[in-house]
């Protein structure tokens, strides 16, 4: 009867990233963090205003756009 193959040992460390970030990449400025957090906060406030005060649909749209812009900015944060 044939023997089954042995499993490969698992690596003990985390998997390396597919895209390496250069070590000399500049750090994000402070205003970038403030703008990112501000956009998300204003977006949440606009969404809440839309539902509590029964305003127009464009307020909800603006809030969702602001939240989305804040989250997109988080992908470039260093």
MOPAC internal coordinates of N, CA, C and O (Angstrom, degrees):
PM7 1SCF
backbone

  N    0.0000 0     0.00 0     0.00 0    0    0    0
  C    1.4412 1     0.00 0     0.00 0    1    0    0
  C    1.5330 1   108.37 1     0.00 0    2    1    0
  O    1.2310 1   119.45 1   -45.62 1    3    2    1
  N    1.3772 1   118.65 1   134.38 1    3    2    1
  C    1.4699 1   120.92 1  -178.35 1    5    3    2
  C    1.5301 1   111.88 1   -71.53 1    6    5    3
  O    1.2310 1   121.35 1   -32.05 1    7    6    5
  N    1.3268 1   115.02 1   147.95 1    7    6    5
  C    1.4658 1   119.94 1   177.92 1    9    7    6
  C    1.5178 1   109.85 1   -85.13 1   10    9    7
  O    1.2310 1   121.07 1   -34.11 1   11   10    9
  N    1.3295 1   115.56 1   145.89 1   11   10    9
  C    1.4625 1   119.66 1   177.33 1   13   11   10
  C    1.5234 1   109.77 1   -77.59 1   14   13   11
  O    1.2310 1   121.21 1   -25.83 1   15   14   13
  N    1.3129 1   115.29 1   154.17 1   15   14   13
  C    1.4614 1   120.33 1  -179.25 1   17   15   14
  C    1.5288 1   109.66 1   -73.72 1   18   17   15
  O    1.2310 1   121.07 1   -31.20 1   19   18   17
  N    1.3130 1   115.56 1   148.80 1   19   18   17
  C    1.4661 1   120.84 1   177.03 1   21   19   18
  C    1.5278 1   109.24 1   -81.54 1   22   21   19
  O    1.2310 1   121.35 1   -31.53 1   23   22   21
  N    1.3165 1   115.03 1   148.47 1   23   22   21
  C    1.4552 1   119.57 1   177.89 1   25   23   22
  C    1.5191 1   110.13 1   -78.00 1   26   25   23
  O    1.2310 1   121.57 1   -30.79 1   27   26   25
  N    1.3196 1   114.60 1   149.21 1   27   26   25
  C    1.4554 1   119.60 1   176.63 1   29   27   26
  C    1.5157 1   108.76 1   -73.51 1   30   29   27
  O    1.2310 1   119.65 1   -36.34 1   31   30   29
  N    1.3273 1   118.28 1   143.66 1   31   30   29
  C    1.4728 1   119.39 1   178.07 1   33   31   30
  C    1.5235 1   110.29 1   -68.42 1   34   33   31
  O    1.2310 1   121.10 1   -35.97 1   35   34   33
  N    1.3060 1   115.50 1   144.03 1   35   34   33
  C    1.4631 1   120.60 1   178.80 1   37   35   34
  C    1.5222 1   109.87 1   -74.61 1   38   37   35
  O    1.2310 1   121.58 1   -33.12 1   39   38   37
  N    1.3230 1   114.58 1   146.88 1   39   38   37
  C    1.4597 1   117.91 1   175.91 1   41   39   38
  C    1.5235 1   108.38 1   -74.01 1   42   41   39
  O    1.2310 1   120.89 1   -34.25 1   43   42   41
  N    1.3105 1   115.91 1   145.75 1   43   42   41
  C    1.4584 1   120.01 1  -175.06 1   45   43   42
  C    1.5215 1   113.07 1   -91.07 1   46   45   43
  O    1.2310 1   119.53 1   167.08 1   47   46   45
  N    1.3184 1   118.51 1   -12.92 1   47   46   45
  C    1.4510 1   121.45 1  -178.05 1   49   47   46
  C    1.5138 1   111.85 1  -105.53 1   50   49   47
  O    1.2310 1   120.63 1    -5.82 1   51   50   49
  N    1.3204 1   116.40 1   174.18 1   51   50   49
  C    1.4669 1   119.74 1   177.60 1   53   51   50
  C    1.5267 1   110.47 1   -71.14 1   54   53   51
  O    1.2310 1   121.15 1   -23.66 1   55   54   53
  N    1.3037 1   115.40 1   156.34 1   55   54   53
  C    1.4598 1   119.41 1   178.93 1   57   55   54
  C    1.5257 1   109.22 1   -73.17 1   58   57   55
  O    1.2310 1   119.82 1   -38.13 1   59   58   57
  N    1.3067 1   117.94 1   141.87 1   59   58   57
  C    1.4632 1   120.01 1  -179.30 1   61   59   58
  C    1.5256 1   110.44 1   -71.44 1   62   61   59
  O    1.2310 1   119.86 1   -30.92 1   63   62   61
  N    1.3352 1   117.87 1   149.08 1   63   62   61
  C    1.4658 1   119.98 1   179.51 1   65   63   62
  C    1.5193 1   110.95 1   -68.02 1   66   65   63
  O    1.2310 1   120.91 1   -29.80 1   67   66   65
  N    1.3181 1   115.87 1   150.20 1   67   66   65
  C    1.4607 1   120.66 1  -179.73 1   69   67   66
  C    1.5198 1   111.50 1   -73.61 1   70   69   67
  O    1.2310 1   120.71 1   147.51 1   71   70   69
  N    1.3328 1   116.25 1   -32.49 1   71   70   69
  C    1.4558 1   120.80 1  -179.75 1   73   71   70
  C    1.5212 1   107.56 1  -118.39 1   74   73   71
  O    1.2310 1   120.35 1   -64.62 1   75   74   73
  N    1.2887 1   116.93 1   115.38 1   75   74   73
  C    1.4579 1   120.84 1  -177.71 1   77   75   74
  C    1.5272 1   110.37 1   -81.59 1   78   77   75
  O    1.2310 1   120.96 1   -44.57 1   79   78   77
  N    1.3188 1   115.77 1   135.43 1   79   78   77
  C    1.4635 1   121.89 1   176.06 1   81   79   78
  C    1.5228 1   107.19 1   -90.12 1   82   81   79
  O    1.2310 1   119.92 1   -53.54 1   83   82   81
  N    1.3100 1   117.76 1   126.46 1   83   82   81
  C    1.4654 1   118.53 1  -179.43 1   85   83   82
  C    1.5295 1   111.10 1   -63.29 1   86   85   83
  O    1.2310 1   121.16 1   -36.67 1   87   86   85
  N    1.3259 1   115.38 1   143.33 1   87   86   85
  C    1.4702 1   119.67 1  -177.01 1   89   87   86
  C    1.5174 1   112.04 1   -71.57 1   90   89   87
  O    1.2310 1   120.10 1   158.89 1   91   90   89
  N    1.3176 1   117.40 1   -21.11 1   91   90   89
  C    1.4590 1   119.94 1   179.66 1   93   91   90
  C    1.5265 1   112.50 1   -93.02 1   94   93   91
  O    1.2310 1   120.00 1  -165.58 1   95   94   93
  N    1.3369 1   117.60 1    14.42 1   95   94   93
  C    1.4669 1   121.48 1   178.35 1   97   95   94
  C    1.5262 1   109.49 1   -66.13 1   98   97   95
  O    1.2310 1   119.92 1   -43.09 1   99   98   97
  N    1.3148 1   117.76 1   136.91 1   99   98   97
  C    1.4667 1   119.75 1  -177.75 1  101   99   98
  C    1.5291 1   111.62 1   -69.01 1  102  101   99
  O    1.2310 1   121.52 1   -30.55 1  103  102  101
  N    1.3093 1   114.69 1   149.45 1  103  102  101
  C    1.4576 1   120.96 1   178.64 1  105  103  102
  C    1.5269 1   109.49 1   -77.55 1  106  105  103
  O    1.2310 1   120.26 1   -31.31 1  107  106  105
  N    1.3177 1   117.10 1   148.69 1  107  106  105
  C    1.4638 1   120.72 1   179.99 1  109  107  106
  C    1.5237 1   110.37 1   -67.48 1  110  109  107
  O    1.2310 1   120.16 1   -40.27 1  111  110  109
  N    1.3475 1   117.30 1   139.73 1  111  110  109
  C    1.4657 1   119.65 1   177.87 1  113  111  110
  C    1.5287 1   111.71 1   -70.36 1  114  113  111
  O    1.2310 1   120.72 1   -18.00 1  115  114  113
  N    1.3198 1   116.23 1   162.00 1  115  114  113
  C    1.4739 1   120.67 1  -178.19 1  117  115  114
  C    1.5236 1   112.38 1   -64.39 1  118  117  115
  O    1.2310 1   120.27 1   145.63 1  119  118  117
  N    1.3171 1   117.09 1   -34.37 1  119  118  117
  C    1.4636 1   118.71 1  -178.50 1  121  119  118
  C    1.5221 1   110.85 1   -66.34 1  122  121  119
  O    1.2310 1   120.16 1   152.18 1  123  122  121
  N    1.3372 1   117.31 1   -27.82 1  123  122  121
  C    1.4625 1   120.69 1   179.33 1  125  123  122
  C    1.5212 1   110.60 1   -64.11 1  126  125  123
  O    1.2310 1   120.86 1   136.34 1  127  126  125
  N    1.3289 1   115.96 1   -43.66 1  127  126  125
  C    1.4653 1   120.81 1   179.36 1  129  127  126
  C    1.5256 1   110.02 1   -65.84 1  130  129  127
  O    1.2310 1   120.72 1   137.50 1  131  130  129
  N    1.3347 1   116.23 1   -42.50 1  131  130  129
  C    1.4641 1   119.92 1   179.97 1  133  131  130
  C    1.5272 1   111.02 1   -64.03 1  134  133  131
  O    1.2310 1   120.30 1   137.77 1  135  134  133
  N    1.3222 1   117.03 1   -42.23 1  135  134  133
  C    1.4636 1   120.59 1   179.17 1  137  135  134
  C    1.5257 1   111.03 1   -65.64 1  138  137  135
  O    1.2310 1   120.64 1   138.51 1  139  138  137
  N    1.3321 1   116.38 1   -41.49 1  139  138  137
  C    1.4578 1   120.89 1  -179.82 1  141  139  138
  C    1.5345 1   110.83 1   -62.16 1  142  141  139
  O    1.2310 1   120.33 1   130.89 1  143  142  141
  N    1.3187 1   116.98 1   -49.11 1  143  142  141
  C    1.4632 1   120.70 1   179.74 1  145  143  142
  C    1.5323 1   110.67 1   -67.51 1  146  145  143
  O    1.2310 1   120.44 1   143.27 1  147  146  145
  N    1.3215 1   116.76 1   -36.73 1  147  146  145
  C    1.4599 1   120.41 1   179.42 1  149  147  146
  C    1.5134 1   112.54 1   -65.02 1  150  149  147
  O    1.2310 1   120.49 1   138.19 1  151  150  149
  N    1.3117 1   116.67 1   -41.81 1  151  150  149
  C    1.4665 1   119.67 1   178.30 1  153  151  150
  C    1.5242 1   111.48 1   -62.10 1  154  153  151
  O    1.2310 1   120.75 1   137.21 1  155  154  153
  N    1.3251 1   116.17 1   -42.79 1  155  154  153
  C    1.4623 1   118.39 1   179.92 1  157  155  154
  C    1.5316 1   111.16 1   -67.59 1  158  157  155
  O    1.2310 1   120.25 1   140.59 1  159  158  157
  N    1.3339 1   117.14 1   -39.41 1  159  158  157
  C    1.4654 1   120.17 1  -179.78 1  161  159  158
  C    1.5311 1   110.84 1   -67.19 1  162  161  159
  O    1.2310 1   120.28 1   135.03 1  163  162  161
  N    1.3177 1   117.07 1   -44.97 1  163  162  161
  C    1.4700 1   120.45 1   178.99 1  165  163  162
  C    1.5245 1   110.21 1   -63.65 1  166  165  163
  O    1.2310 1   120.40 1   141.84 1  167  166  165
  N    1.3218 1   116.84 1   -38.16 1  167  166  165
  C    1.4636 1   120.05 1   177.65 1  169  167  166
  C    1.5125 1   112.53 1   -62.02 1  170  169  167
  O    1.2310 1   120.58 1   136.15 1  171  170  169
  N    1.3294 1   116.49 1   -43.85 1  171  170  169
  C    1.4740 1   119.97 1   178.44 1  173  171  170
  C    1.5246 1   110.18 1   -64.20 1  174  173  171
  O    1.2310 1   120.55 1   138.42 1  175  174  173
  N    1.3322 1   116.55 1   -41.58 1  175  174  173
  C    1.4696 1   119.91 1   179.61 1  177  175  174
  C    1.5273 1   110.41 1   -63.10 1  178  177  175
  O    1.2310 1   119.92 1   138.25 1  179  178  177
  N    1.3345 1   117.75 1   -41.75 1  179  178  177
  C    1.4623 1   120.23 1   179.12 1  181  179  178
  C    1.5270 1   111.67 1   -64.47 1  182  181  179
  O    1.2310 1   120.20 1   140.89 1  183  182  181
  N    1.3165 1   117.22 1   -39.11 1  183  182  181
  C    1.4717 1   119.72 1   178.15 1  185  183  182
  C    1.5275 1   109.96 1   -64.91 1  186  185  183
  O    1.2310 1   120.30 1   137.73 1  187  186  185
  N    1.3231 1   117.03 1   -42.27 1  187  186  185
  C    1.4689 1   120.06 1   178.80 1  189  187  186
  C    1.5266 1   111.81 1   -66.20 1  190  189  187
  O    1.2310 1   120.46 1   140.84 1  191  190  189
  N    1.3312 1   116.72 1   -39.16 1  191  190  189
  C    1.4752 1   120.38 1   177.65 1  193  191  190
  C    1.5250 1   109.82 1   -61.32 1  194  193  191
  O    1.2310 1   120.64 1   139.40 1  195  194  193
  N    1.3181 1   116.38 1   -40.60 1  195  194  193
  C    1.4643 1   120.04 1   179.69 1  197  195  194
  C    1.5238 1   112.03 1   -59.05 1  198  197  195
  O    1.2310 1   120.20 1   138.03 1  199  198  197
  N    1.3187 1   117.23 1   -41.97 1  199  198  197
  C    1.4570 1   118.95 1  -175.13 1  201  199  198
  C    1.5267 1   113.29 1   -85.75 1  202  201  199
  O    1.2310 1   119.67 1   149.51 1  203  202  201
  N    1.3244 1   118.23 1   -30.49 1  203  202  201
  C    1.4674 1   119.39 1  -179.30 1  205  203  202
  C    1.5212 1   112.57 1   -80.04 1  206  205  203
  O    1.2310 1   120.16 1   144.45 1  207  206  205
  N    1.3387 1   117.31 1   -35.55 1  207  206  205
  C    1.4579 1   120.34 1  -175.65 1  209  207  206
  C    1.5236 1   113.39 1  -107.18 1  210  209  207
  O    1.2310 1   119.93 1  -174.04 1  211  210  209
  N    1.3202 1   117.73 1     5.96 1  211  210  209
  C    1.4661 1   123.13 1   176.89 1  213  211  210
  C    1.5248 1   112.25 1    51.91 1  214  213  211
  O    1.2310 1   120.97 1  -128.14 1  215  214  213
  N    1.3325 1   115.74 1    51.86 1  215  214  213
  C    1.4681 1   120.14 1   178.68 1  217  215  214
  C    1.5228 1   109.54 1   -86.11 1  218  217  215
  O    1.2310 1   121.09 1     7.04 1  219  218  217
  N    1.3214 1   115.53 1  -172.96 1  219  218  217
  C    1.4636 1   121.18 1  -176.81 1  221  219  218
  C    1.5286 1   111.98 1   -69.86 1  222  221  219
  O    1.2310 1   121.51 1   -14.31 1  223  222  221
  N    1.3140 1   114.72 1   165.69 1  223  222  221
  C    1.4645 1   120.80 1  -179.16 1  225  223  222
  C    1.5253 1   112.83 1   -68.49 1  226  225  223
  O    1.2310 1   119.74 1   154.28 1  227  226  225
  N    1.3286 1   118.10 1   -25.72 1  227  226  225
  C    1.4600 1   119.99 1  -177.01 1  229  227  226
  C    1.5195 1   110.90 1   -66.87 1  230  229  227
  O    1.2310 1   119.66 1   154.44 1  231  230  229
  N    1.3386 1   118.26 1   -25.56 1  231  230  229
  C    1.4615 1   120.45 1   176.81 1  233  231  230
  C    1.5342 1   109.80 1   -66.50 1  234  233  231
  O    1.2310 1   120.78 1   139.07 1  235  234  233
  N    1.3166 1   116.10 1   -40.93 1  235  234  233
  C    1.4652 1   120.63 1   176.24 1  237  235  234
  C    1.5251 1   110.41 1   -63.79 1  238  237  235
  O    1.2310 1   120.29 1   137.72 1  239  238  237
  N    1.3193 1   117.05 1   -42.28 1  239  238  237
  C    1.4554 1   120.95 1   179.17 1  241  239  238
  C    1.5286 1   111.51 1   -62.71 1  242  241  239
  O    1.2310 1   120.34 1   136.01 1  243  242  241
  N    1.3242 1   116.95 1   -43.99 1  243  242  241
  C    1.4687 1   120.28 1   177.65 1  245  243  242
  C    1.5299 1   111.48 1   -62.73 1  246  245  243
  O    1.2310 1   120.50 1   140.13 1  247  246  245
  N    1.3132 1   116.66 1   -39.87 1  247  246  245
  C    1.4552 1   120.31 1   178.50 1  249  247  246
  C    1.5147 1   112.17 1   -63.86 1  250  249  247
  O    1.2310 1   120.33 1   136.85 1  251  250  249
  N    1.3219 1   116.98 1   -43.15 1  251  250  249
  C    1.4633 1   120.18 1   179.04 1  253  251  250
  C    1.5221 1   111.85 1   -67.80 1  254  253  251
  O    1.2310 1   120.32 1   145.03 1  255  254  253
  N    1.3223 1   116.99 1   -34.97 1  255  254  253
  C    1.4619 1   120.36 1   176.44 1  257  255  254
  C    1.5246 1   110.25 1   -66.18 1  258  257  255
  O    1.2310 1   120.13 1   138.21 1  259  258  257
  N    1.3319 1   117.35 1   -41.79 1  259  258  257
  C    1.4644 1   120.56 1   179.37 1  261  259  258
  C    1.5363 1   111.38 1   -64.63 1  262  261  259
  O    1.2310 1   120.39 1   137.56 1  263  262  261
  N    1.3231 1   116.86 1   -42.44 1  263  262  261
  C    1.4666 1   120.40 1   177.81 1  265  263  262
  C    1.5296 1   109.92 1   -63.34 1  266  265  263
  O    1.2310 1   120.25 1   136.65 1  267  266  265
  N    1.3192 1   117.13 1   -43.35 1  267  266  265
  C    1.4670 1   120.76 1   179.93 1  269  267  266
  C    1.5220 1   111.21 1   -63.54 1  270  269  267
  O    1.2310 1   120.12 1   138.59 1  271  270  269
  N    1.3201 1   117.37 1   -41.41 1  271  270  269
  C    1.4720 1   120.42 1   178.91 1  273  271  270
  C    1.5264 1   110.35 1   -63.73 1  274  273  271
  O    1.2310 1   120.06 1   140.76 1  275  274  273
  N    1.3279 1   117.49 1   -39.24 1  275  274  273
  C    1.4662 1   120.38 1   177.44 1  277  275  274
  C    1.5042 1   112.34 1   -63.46 1  278  277  275
  O    1.2310 1   120.45 1   137.93 1  279  278  277
  N    1.3358 1   116.74 1   -42.07 1  279  278  277
  C    1.4642 1   119.86 1   178.82 1  281  279  278
  C    1.5167 1   111.99 1   -69.21 1  282  281  279
  O    1.2310 1   119.97 1   144.71 1  283  282  281
  N    1.3229 1   117.65 1   -35.29 1  283  282  281
  C    1.4628 1   119.79 1   176.51 1  285  283  282
  C    1.5195 1   110.31 1   -65.24 1  286  285  283
  O    1.2310 1   120.36 1   143.94 1  287  286  285
  N    1.3283 1   116.91 1   -36.06 1  287  286  285
  C    1.4593 1   120.00 1   177.94 1  289  287  286
  C    1.5224 1   112.15 1   -65.89 1  290  289  287
  O    1.2310 1   119.87 1   152.46 1  291  290  289
  N    1.3294 1   117.85 1   -27.54 1  291  290  289
  C    1.4669 1   119.09 1  -179.59 1  293  291  290
  C    1.5282 1   111.78 1   -67.08 1  294  293  291
  O    1.2310 1   119.78 1   156.47 1  295  294  293
  N    1.3227 1   118.03 1   -23.53 1  295  294  293
  C    1.4636 1   119.21 1  -179.49 1  297  295  294
  C    1.5289 1   111.85 1   -72.52 1  298  297  295
  O    1.2310 1   119.60 1   158.88 1  299  298  297
  N    1.3332 1   118.37 1   -21.12 1  299  298  297
  C    1.4631 1   121.65 1   179.74 1  301  299  298
  C    1.5194 1   112.79 1  -101.18 1  302  301  299
  O    1.2310 1   119.85 1  -177.89 1  303  302  301
  N    1.3032 1   117.90 1     2.11 1  303  302  301
  C    1.4618 1   121.77 1  -177.94 1  305  303  302
  C    1.5227 1   110.52 1   -72.84 1  306  305  303
  O    1.2310 1   120.37 1   -43.87 1  307  306  305
  N    1.3458 1   116.89 1   136.13 1  307  306  305
  C    1.4688 1   121.46 1   176.59 1  309  307  306
  C    1.4966 1   109.41 1  -124.19 1  310  309  307
  O    1.2310 1   120.10 1   180.00 1  311  310  309

